[in-house]
Amino acid sequence: MKNIKAHLALFTVALIYGANYTIAKEVLDPGYVKPFGFITLRAGAGFVLFTLISVLFIKEKIKKSDWKLVFLCALFGVFINQVSFFVGLKMTTAIHASLIMTITPIIVLITAAVLLKESITKTKILGILIGMSGAAYLILSGGSIDFQSKQITGDLLVLLNSSSYGMYIVLVRKLMADYHPFTILSRVFMLGFLMVLPFGWGDLQAIEWSNFSTGIWAAIAYVLIFTTFFAYLLNAFALKRLTATVASVYIYLQPIIAATIAISFAKDVLTTEKLISATLIFTGVYLVSKKGS
């Protein structure tokens, strides 16, 4: 009960990300903003918001020895994470993307075992294999196995996104133990923004802002304010109190939320392949999260 606020924070993050799959596609699919332009906007917004609060209220410095870890968090948590997500989401569906993201807890488990020397039981190994088989089945059911299918490419990019996000969760938790969340996130987004800017500058200049409807402005605002600022902040808040594995478990809620929203707005359909994949992935995730051997 003492960590109820941390759990509520993670639940809110799951709601934000669950809705993000459909909302972000409203901007990406018609081409209002290209993926790299969207990524640059998101990283820039995070940099400005987190830095402003950090400079005004926190005023905390990071040790030189920790900057390498900050750089890795920016690489996996902003650059690779957001590039692979937005480019992949444009090529695949909201339900596919949200299901594949449930592989993240498995990535967290493996990363924590390697970096933090946490043990992996036989049950968890079985869970890893089942979960990965579910993701593989979902990806391959999206088209032929010649890897020329747009759907398959998108699925693989989202899989890369989930892997990088899993790495980020484990790495950033080590920093959250020593620093205030705003201190870390301001530096992470500063480096992340510098990484994506060369790739997204051209897409930013190509945006025709006058063509945006009220709905498109609202969708962009949602991604910049909620999916970027509040989601990362709430995640950081929770990681100061809970383990990376517990935090990653809340990703299981995202497919349910994403599927409900996508199907409700006729943006996607539920198929037998998706149900089979979901069953395999959730079975794997349950085994990985189960305590004991």
C-alpha positions as CSV (number, residue, x, y, z in Angstrom):
1,M,0.0,0.0,0.0
2,K,2.9,2.4,0.6
3,N,3.7,2.3,-3.1
4,I,0.1,3.0,-4.2
5,K,1.1,6.3,-5.8
6,A,3.8,4.6,-7.8
7,H,1.3,2.0,-9.1
8,L,-1.3,4.7,-9.9
9,A,1.4,6.6,-11.8
10,L,2.2,3.4,-13.9
11,F,-1.5,2.8,-14.5
12,T,-1.8,6.4,-15.9
13,V,1.2,5.8,-18.1
14,A,-0.4,2.7,-19.5
15,L,-3.6,4.7,-20.3
16,I,-1.5,7.5,-22.0
17,Y,0.5,5.0,-24.1
18,G,-2.6,2.9,-24.9
19,A,-4.4,5.9,-26.4
20,N,-1.2,7.1,-28.1
21,Y,-1.2,4.4,-30.8
22,T,-4.4,5.6,-32.4
23,I,-3.9,9.3,-31.7
24,A,-0.3,9.4,-33.2
25,K,-1.5,7.6,-36.3
26,E,-4.1,10.4,-36.9
27,V,-1.1,12.7,-37.5
28,L,1.3,10.2,-39.2
29,D,-1.0,8.4,-41.7
30,P,-2.3,11.4,-43.6
31,G,1.2,12.8,-43.6
32,Y,0.6,16.0,-41.6
33,V,4.0,15.4,-39.9
34,K,6.5,12.9,-41.1
35,P,8.0,10.5,-38.5
36,F,11.3,12.2,-38.1
37,G,9.7,15.6,-37.8
38,F,7.3,14.2,-35.1
39,I,10.2,12.7,-33.2
40,T,12.1,16.0,-33.3
41,L,9.0,17.9,-32.1
42,R,8.6,15.4,-29.3
43,A,12.3,15.4,-28.2
44,G,12.4,19.2,-28.4
45,A,9.2,19.6,-26.3
46,G,10.6,17.2,-23.7
47,F,13.9,19.0,-23.6
48,V,12.3,22.4,-23.1
49,L,9.7,21.4,-20.5
50,F,12.0,19.2,-18.3
51,T,14.9,21.6,-18.5
52,L,12.8,24.6,-17.6
53,I,11.5,23.0,-14.5
54,S,14.9,21.5,-13.6
55,V,16.7,24.9,-13.9
56,L,14.1,26.9,-12.0
57,F,13.3,24.5,-9.2
58,I,15.8,21.6,-8.9
59,K,19.2,23.0,-9.7
60,E,21.0,19.7,-9.3
61,K,24.2,18.7,-11.0
62,I,25.2,15.3,-12.4
63,K,28.5,13.7,-11.6
64,K,30.9,13.3,-14.5
65,S,31.0,9.5,-13.9
66,D,27.2,9.3,-14.5
67,W,27.1,11.1,-17.9
68,K,27.9,7.9,-19.8
69,L,24.8,6.3,-18.3
70,V,22.8,9.5,-19.2
71,F,24.0,9.2,-22.8
72,L,22.9,5.6,-23.0
73,C,19.5,6.5,-21.6
74,A,19.1,9.2,-24.3
75,L,20.2,6.7,-27.0
76,F,17.8,3.9,-26.0
77,G,15.1,6.0,-24.3
78,V,14.7,8.8,-26.8
79,F,16.6,8.3,-30.1
80,I,16.2,4.6,-30.9
81,N,13.0,4.3,-28.9
82,Q,11.1,7.1,-30.6
83,V,12.6,6.7,-34.1
84,S,11.7,3.0,-34.3
85,F,8.2,3.7,-32.8
86,F,7.0,6.5,-35.1
87,V,8.5,5.0,-38.3
88,G,7.2,1.6,-37.4
89,L,3.8,2.8,-36.3
90,K,3.3,4.5,-39.7
91,M,3.8,1.1,-41.4
92,T,1.8,-1.2,-39.1
93,T,-1.5,-1.1,-37.1
94,A,-2.2,0.2,-33.6
95,I,-3.2,-3.3,-32.4
96,H,0.0,-4.9,-33.8
97,A,2.2,-2.2,-32.3
98,S,0.6,-2.5,-28.9
99,L,0.8,-6.3,-28.8
100,I,4.5,-6.3,-29.8
101,M,5.3,-3.7,-27.1
102,T,4.3,-6.4,-24.5
103,I,7.6,-8.0,-25.2
104,T,9.2,-5.2,-23.2
105,P,9.0,-6.9,-19.8
106,I,10.9,-9.9,-21.3
107,I,13.6,-7.5,-22.6
108,V,13.7,-5.9,-19.1
109,L,14.2,-9.3,-17.5
110,I,17.1,-10.2,-19.8
111,T,18.7,-6.8,-19.5
112,A,18.4,-6.8,-15.7
113,A,19.9,-10.3,-15.6
114,V,22.9,-9.1,-17.6
115,L,23.5,-5.6,-16.1
116,L,22.1,-6.1,-12.6
117,K,23.0,-9.8,-12.2
118,E,19.4,-10.8,-11.4
119,S,18.6,-14.5,-11.7
120,I,16.5,-16.1,-14.5
121,T,14.5,-19.2,-13.6
122,K,13.5,-22.0,-15.9
123,T,9.9,-20.8,-15.8
124,K,11.0,-17.4,-16.9
125,I,13.1,-18.8,-19.8
126,L,10.0,-20.7,-20.9
127,G,8.0,-17.5,-20.7
128,I,10.6,-15.7,-22.8
129,L,10.4,-18.4,-25.6
130,I,6.6,-18.4,-25.6
131,G,6.4,-14.6,-25.6
132,M,8.9,-14.2,-28.4
133,S,7.0,-16.9,-30.4
134,G,3.8,-14.8,-30.1
135,A,5.6,-11.7,-31.4
136,A,7.2,-13.7,-34.2
137,Y,3.8,-15.1,-35.2
138,L,2.2,-11.7,-35.2
139,I,4.9,-10.2,-37.3
140,L,5.0,-13.0,-39.9
141,S,1.2,-13.1,-40.2
142,G,1.3,-9.6,-41.5
143,G,2.5,-10.6,-44.9
144,S,4.8,-12.9,-46.9
145,I,8.2,-13.9,-45.4
146,D,10.2,-12.0,-48.0
147,F,10.7,-9.0,-45.6
148,Q,9.5,-6.6,-48.3
149,S,6.1,-6.2,-46.7
150,K,5.5,-2.8,-45.2
151,Q,3.6,-4.4,-42.3
152,I,6.5,-6.7,-41.4
153,T,8.9,-3.8,-41.5
154,G,6.7,-1.8,-39.2
155,D,6.3,-4.7,-36.8
156,L,10.1,-5.3,-36.7
157,L,10.6,-1.6,-36.0
158,V,8.1,-1.7,-33.1
159,L,9.9,-4.7,-31.8
160,L,13.2,-2.7,-31.9
161,N,11.3,0.1,-30.1
162,S,10.2,-2.3,-27.3
163,S,13.7,-3.6,-26.9
164,S,15.2,-0.2,-26.6
165,Y,12.5,0.9,-24.2
166,G,13.3,-2.1,-22.0
167,M,16.9,-1.2,-22.0
168,Y,16.0,2.4,-21.0
169,I,13.9,1.3,-18.1
170,V,16.7,-0.7,-16.5
171,L,19.4,1.9,-17.2
172,V,17.4,4.9,-16.0
173,R,16.4,3.2,-12.8
174,K,20.0,3.2,-11.7
175,L,20.1,7.0,-12.1
176,M,16.8,7.6,-10.4
177,A,18.2,6.2,-7.2
178,D,20.7,9.1,-7.0
179,Y,19.0,12.0,-8.7
180,H,15.7,13.9,-9.0
181,P,13.6,12.8,-12.0
182,F,13.6,16.3,-13.5
183,T,17.4,16.4,-13.4
184,I,17.8,13.1,-15.3
185,L,15.0,13.7,-17.8
186,S,16.2,17.2,-18.7
187,R,19.7,15.8,-19.6
188,V,18.3,12.7,-21.3
189,F,16.0,14.8,-23.5
190,M,18.8,17.3,-24.2
191,L,21.1,14.6,-25.6
192,G,18.2,12.9,-27.3
193,F,17.1,16.1,-29.0
194,L,20.7,16.7,-30.3
195,M,20.7,13.1,-31.7
196,V,17.4,13.4,-33.6
197,L,17.7,17.0,-34.8
198,P,20.0,16.3,-37.8
199,F,17.6,13.6,-39.0
200,G,14.4,15.6,-38.4
201,W,15.3,19.1,-39.4
202,G,14.2,18.7,-43.0
203,D,10.9,17.2,-42.0
204,L,10.3,20.1,-39.6
205,Q,10.8,22.6,-42.4
206,A,8.4,20.7,-44.6
207,I,5.5,20.9,-42.2
208,E,2.6,22.9,-43.5
209,W,1.2,24.2,-40.2
210,S,-1.7,26.1,-41.9
211,N,-3.2,22.8,-43.0
212,F,-3.7,21.5,-39.4
213,S,-7.3,21.1,-38.2
214,T,-8.2,21.5,-34.6
215,G,-8.2,17.7,-34.2
216,I,-4.6,17.5,-35.6
217,W,-3.4,20.2,-33.2
218,A,-5.0,18.4,-30.3
219,A,-3.4,15.1,-31.4
220,I,0.0,16.7,-31.6
221,A,-0.5,18.4,-28.2
222,Y,-1.4,15.1,-26.7
223,V,1.8,13.4,-27.9
224,L,4.0,16.3,-26.8
225,I,2.4,16.9,-23.4
226,F,1.0,13.6,-22.3
227,T,3.0,10.9,-24.1
228,T,6.2,12.8,-23.7
229,F,6.2,15.0,-20.6
230,F,3.7,13.3,-18.3
231,A,4.4,9.6,-19.3
232,Y,8.2,9.9,-18.9
233,L,7.8,11.9,-15.6
234,L,5.3,9.4,-14.1
235,N,7.5,6.5,-15.2
236,A,10.5,8.1,-13.5
237,F,8.5,8.8,-10.3
238,A,7.5,5.2,-10.2
239,L,11.0,3.8,-10.9
240,K,12.3,5.6,-7.7
241,R,9.9,3.3,-5.7
242,L,9.4,0.1,-7.7
243,T,11.7,-2.2,-9.7
244,A,12.1,-2.1,-13.4
245,T,10.4,-5.4,-13.8
246,V,7.3,-4.3,-11.9
247,A,7.2,-1.1,-14.0
248,S,7.4,-3.0,-17.2
249,V,4.4,-5.2,-16.2
250,Y,2.0,-2.4,-16.7
251,I,2.7,-2.5,-20.4
252,Y,0.3,-5.5,-20.5
253,L,-2.5,-3.0,-20.2
254,Q,-1.6,-1.2,-23.4
255,P,-2.9,-3.7,-26.0
256,I,-6.3,-3.8,-24.2
257,I,-6.5,0.0,-24.2
258,A,-5.1,0.4,-27.7
259,A,-7.4,-2.3,-29.2
260,T,-10.5,-0.8,-27.5
261,I,-9.8,2.7,-28.8
262,A,-8.7,1.5,-32.3
263,I,-11.7,-0.8,-32.8
264,S,-14.1,1.8,-31.4
265,F,-13.0,4.4,-33.9
266,A,-12.9,1.8,-36.8
267,K,-9.1,2.3,-37.1
268,D,-8.4,-1.4,-36.8
269,V,-10.0,-4.9,-36.7
270,L,-9.5,-7.8,-34.3
271,T,-8.4,-11.0,-36.2
272,T,-7.8,-14.6,-35.2
273,E,-4.1,-14.2,-35.8
274,K,-4.0,-11.2,-33.3
275,L,-5.9,-13.2,-30.7
276,I,-3.5,-16.2,-31.0
277,S,-0.5,-13.8,-30.8
278,A,-2.0,-12.0,-27.8
279,T,-2.5,-15.3,-26.0
280,L,1.1,-16.4,-26.6
281,I,2.5,-13.1,-25.6
282,F,0.4,-12.8,-22.4
283,T,1.2,-16.4,-21.4
284,G,4.9,-15.6,-21.8
285,V,4.6,-12.4,-19.9
286,Y,2.8,-14.1,-17.1
287,L,5.5,-16.8,-16.7
288,V,8.3,-14.1,-16.8
289,S,6.5,-12.1,-14.1
290,K,5.7,-15.1,-11.9
291,K,7.7,-15.1,-8.7
292,G,9.7,-18.2,-7.9
293,S,10.9,-21.0,-10.1
